[in-house]
Every structure is written in C-alpha cells, then in structure tokens.
Amino acid sequence: MLKDGLLPLLGAVALNAVQRPRATWTALKAAVAMSRKSVRSLPYHLIWLGHASRLRLWLEDEGVSHLHAHFGTNSADVAYLLRLLGGPTYSFTVHGPDEFDQAPFFSFPRKVEGASFVAAIGSFTRSQLMRFLPSEDWPKLKVVHCGLDEAFFADEPAPLPASPVLLCIGRLSSQKGHLALLDAFACLDRPDVKLVLAGDGEFRELIDTRIQTLGLQGRVQVTGWIGSDEVRRLITQATIIVQPSLAEGLPVVLMEALAQGRPVISTYIAGIPELVEHGKTGWLVPAGDSDALAKVMNVALDTPVERLTEMGKAGIVRARARHHIDVVATQLAGLFASAKV
C-alpha cells in the first residue's frame, strides 16, 4: 500500500475519522499502546493504522466479511486495528520461531482476544502461544498445518543417485544449524559423499570460511538463492535431506522432502518431531550435537536402498495425510464458516 505514498493512507484515516470518529479514536489509542512495548516504534504502528483504514474502505466495498492474516506480527496488527475501525472479523496464522521468540513484543493477548481464531502450524507453536495468553483464550488456538499443492507430491520416490548426496535447504542463518552440519560432515570418512547447501543469507561468509577451514571445498556446494522448482529438482537428486535446525516452527522443506519420497535427518525441536517419525520416515538427533548428527548420517548412508525407498514411501503417505492443501483448506474453510461476525 505504500507504493502510492503516505497521502492515500492519511486520506483513508481522515475519512474513517469523519465516518467513524469513535472507532478511529479507539484504534489510534490501540496503535499507540501497542507501540510502547514492541519491536517496532510508533511511526510503524501509525502506518499500520493507515493500512487498516484503507483496507476497511476496500473490504467494505467488496463485501468481505472475514479477513485472515499470515504471521502474528505486523499483518495481524493491521487486522486487529481494522476490526477496531469497524472492519470484518479476522483470524491469523502463527508460524514461528520469531513470533514466539519475541512474543511479549507482539501484543498477542489483545490480538488473540479480538480474533475469531488463531491458527498455529503445529502443536508446539500452539503451546508457545499458550505461554503468553490467558487460559480462557486457549480454545481459540487451532492447529492448522501448512499445505502443499498436489504438484509437490510424488507418486513414488525418484531413483536414488549413484553417488550419495546430502542436501540441506534453507536460509543461511543462525537458526538453521549449518555450522554444526559442516562440523559433523567433516567427521565422515566418506570421500564419495557430497553435501549441498541450498540457499543464501547472512551466514554465507561464515559458512564459506568454515568450509575452507575444514578442507571441504571439493565436497560441499553452496548454491545461493534458488526457486521452488529448483528446490524440488534438488530434492529428487538427493539421497537424504538433512535439516539440523536449532530453532523452528516447522520447516516447509521437511514437508516437501517427505512429499517427494526422501527420508530426512533433523532435530528434536519445535514441531519437527510431530512430522518426522524417527526410524520410519527419517532420523532425529539432539539439536546442536555434531557428534550425534555425524553418527546418524553414517547410519542413514549405510541404510540399504530398499529401506530408504520404503521410508520415502512412508514419508509421502504421512505428508499427504497431514499437509496436502486440500486437507488444510477444508479445515480452514470450516473455521472461517464458524468465525464470529
């Protein structure tokens, strides 16, 4: 909305103030109150009030009766302010981990109180929200998994590569555990195994340095940013997907890997154990434990192809049952239908 500058937002606030002075005053007071303990200062909250004001006019013209926002941060702030302005009922989805890492600064109690429901992408995410909310609002928290389109699902696992390939996909950041993965990979006495780090981010220089320090230049490839089609291609060309996360909600890449029939190695944190069944669709290790990760990678690489294929098939079944877009859309549609007006 800022592409047109601030004037349209200011005009929308003024028009709302004329049409609904009491509601505008209430929303303004809420924006100021939310800014007092927030990761964003007052000017941001006033801009979000402008967004909410403009949205109210648009949604009223379109006859929209309910709004759903993704992430419990600024998008949920706008939805909440929009409701105070007399706009439609709202709900929002919380993904984590940033949202519950900084939960006290996102005004969750007031936003959840005003919402018809809040979707958490897993039970762990729901539990983290429960920590910061009064118990009377817990029933509003619904577990709604992230969904994958049918195109993400394979009928059968693709043939495994002739030479083993370990694949890690994700932003190169402190949360994803790439440094622990490199330390573990350096312990493997398997010169034929290749490790691919797909992604880019603020840890790129640090990771490149660690690769050189460990002498892994010929065995580790860092791809840089890639699109969803390339992600899918890399998954089908890998033997095992390794996601050594230190902090998560639930990594979408694990859903995609299972949907493509690839076993995964990940960590016992957040929502990951809700999806990955140890010994059935993959392996789980304590987060940040490079020794344990190296041992499990050896176990996985020693697993017969037939067993890896069986695990891949089990992963497709599990991902389809929990994360197919039709399953998730049906659940959301039911929640939208029951949203309070």
N, C-alpha and C positions, 0 to 999 in steps of 0.2 A: 504493500500500500504506500510505501514511502517513495516509490518511483515517481509519483506525481508531486512530491514535495510535501511540506507541512501544511500548506494552506487548505487543501481539501480536508485534512484531519481537523484543523481548527474550525473550519466551517461546519463540519459534522457535529463537533462538540457544541458549538453555538446553537445550531438548530435543535439539538437534543435539549439544550438548556432552556430554550424557548418552549418547546413542546412538552417537556417533562422536567421541570425545574427541580422538583424534589428528588426524583430518581438520579438526575445528574449530580446533584449535591451529594447524595449518598455514595455514588460511585467515585466521585472525586475524593471524598474522605477515605474511602476504602483504598484507593490507589496510594494516597499519602501514607496511610497506616502500613500498607504492605511494603513500602519502600524503606521504612525505618529499620527493618531487620531483613535485609535482602542482599543477594549477590549483585543486584543492580540498583543504581541510585534513583532518586526521584524523577529526573527527566525521562528515564526509560519508562517508568510507570505512567507518566503523563502521556507519553507517546502511545502506550498501550491503551490508555483511556480513549485517545483519539481513534485508534484502530477499532475499538469496541463501538464507539459512537458511529463510525462509518458503516461498520458491519450491521448494526441494528437497522439502519435505513435500508441497506441492501436486502437483508434477510426478510424484513417486513414486506418489502415489495415482492419478493419471491414466495412469500407464504411459508417460509421454513419454520417448523415447529420445534426442532431439536438440533443442537449442534454438538458434534463430537470432535475433540481436540486430541492430538497426539503429543505426548510428553506433558508432564505435570509442571513445566516451567512457564515461560512467558506465554505460550499458546493457551495454557489453562488459565493464566491470569486474565487474558483477553476474554475468554469465555465467561469467566466469573464476573468481570466488570460489565460485559454485555448483558448478562442476566440481571444485574442490579439496575441497568438502564431500562429494563423492561423488555429485554430480548427473550429469545426462546430458552427453554430448558437446555441443560448441557451435561455432558459427560466427558471424561478424558482417560487416556491410556498412559500408564506409568511404565517405563521401560527399565530405568536404572542403567548403570550404578550411580551416575552422577546425582540423580534425583534423590536417592536415599542417602548418599554420602553427605549431601548438603541439605537434607530435608528441613532442618529448622529455619532455613533461609528462604523457603518457597511457600510459606503461608498455607501449608496443606490443610490444617484444621478448618479454616474458613472456606477454602475452595472445595473440600470434600463435603462440608456441611451444605453448601449451596448446590452441589451436583446431584443429579438423579442417580448416578452410579459412577464408580471408578473401576476401570479395567486394569488389572495387573497382569503382566505377561507370564507370570508363574506364581507358584505358592510362596517361594522365597520373597519375591518382590512384594507380594501381598503382606507377608509377615513384617517386612521392613516398614511399610506404611502403618501397620497396626501399632508400631512403637511410638508413633508421633500423633496418634489420633485418640480421641475419647472412645471408649468401648461401644458407646451407642451408635457410632458411625461405622463400626466394623462390617455390619451386614451390607453396606454399600459397596464394599470391595469385592469385585468379582474376578476370578481367574479367567482370562481370555488369552489364549496363546497367539503368538504371531502366526500369520498364514503364508503359505507358499502356493503360487499358481501351479496348475497341473503341469505346465511345461518344465517345472523343476524336478518332477518325479520321473525316475527311470522305471521301466517295466522289469528290467533285470540289471544287475551290476555290469558295467562295462568290463571287458577283459583287463586284468592287471598288467602293468608294464613289465617288460622283460627284466629290467633293472629296477630295484626298489627306489621309490620316490616318496619322501615325506613332505607333506605340504602344510604350511601354516598360512592362514589368510586373515588379514586384519590390519587396522591402523598400527603403525609402528609407534607405540606409546608405552607408558609405564604400566598400564593396566593389563597388557596382553602377554607379558612374561617372555618376550623374545630372548632376553639375555640369559635367562635360566635355560631356555631351549638350546641356545648355542653352546652353553657350558655342557649340557647333557649330550648333545650331538658330538662334541669333541671327545667325549669318553668312549664313543662307539668304535670298536675295532672293525669297521666295515667300510673299507675304501670304495666299495661299489655302490654305496647308498648316497643319494643326492637329497639335499634339503632345499626346498623352495620357500622363500618368504614372500608372499604376495601382498603388496601394499606399500604404503609410504606414510610418512608422518614425522613428528618432531624428534623421534628417537633414531632417525635414519643415520645420522653421522655417528652416533654412539654405537649403533649396531654394525655399521661398516668397520669401525675401529676394532670392535670385538672380534669380528670375523678375521681380520688381519692378525690380531694378537694371537688368536688360537690357530692360525695357519690353515684356515678353512676356505681360502679364496677359490680353490678349484672344486669345492664340493657344495658350496652354498650359493644360491642365486637369489638376489633381491629384485623383484620385478618392477617396483614402482606402482603407481596407481593403475588399477585395471577396472574394467566394466563387468557387469553381471554375466555377460556371455563368456567373457574370458575366465571368470571365476568358475563357471560350470565346466568349461573345457579343461581347466587345470585339475579340477576335482576328478574328472573321468580319467585323467592321465596319471593320477597319483595312486600309490599303494595304500597309504593311510593318511588321514588328516590329523594333524597334531595342533591342539589349541591349548597351550599351557597358561591359561588366563589366571591373573591374580585378583581381578575384580570384574564382575559382570552383572548383567541381568540374566539374559540367556542368549548366547551368541547365535545369530541367524546362520552363520556359516556351519554350525553343527547340524542345524536342521537341513540345510542344503546338502551337506555331505551325506547324511543318512538317507535323504531322499534320492540321492544318486547312487546309493548302494555301497558307500565306502565306510568301513569301520573308522572310529575316531579314538584318539587319545586326548583326554582333557583332565580337568582338575575337580576335586571335591569342593566346589564353591558355588554359592548362589543357586541359580536354577538348573545348573548343568546336570546334577545327579537326578533331577526329575525327568530328564530326557534320555541321557546316556545310561544304559544298563551295563554295568561292569561285567565283562566276560561274555556278554550276549551281543551287544551292538558296538562295543568298544572297551576301552580301559580307562580307569580313573586313578589319579595319583594326588597326593597332597600338593597344594599349590606352593610354588617356590622351591620345591625339593628336586634339585637337578639330579641327584643320585637315583632317587626313585623313578624319575622320568626316564633316565638312561636305561634302567633295568626293564621298565615296561616297554620301551621302544625295542629293546632286544627281544623281549617276549613276542611282541607283535610281529617283528621281522622274521622270527623263527616259526611263526604260525603257518601251517600249510595253506596253500592257495585255496584248497577246497573249503577249509574252515573260514578263511577270510571271506569267501564268497557267500557262505551261509550267514555270516554275521552281516554282510552287506544286505542280503535279502531281508533279514530281520529288521535292519535299520529302515528299509523302505516301508515296511509294514507299520513300524512304530511312527515314523514321521508322517505317513499318510493319515493315520488314525488321530494324531494329535495336532497336526499343523497344516493339513490341507485347507486351502482357502474356503472351500465350501463348508467345511465343518465350523471354521471360525466365523464366517459370515452369518451362518444360521444362528449361532449363539448370540452374536451382536444384534441381529435383527430382533430376536426375542427380547433382549434388554432394551433396545430402542422402543419397541412396542409397549413395554411396561413403564417407560420413563414417565415420571410425573409431569403434568402440564401445569 
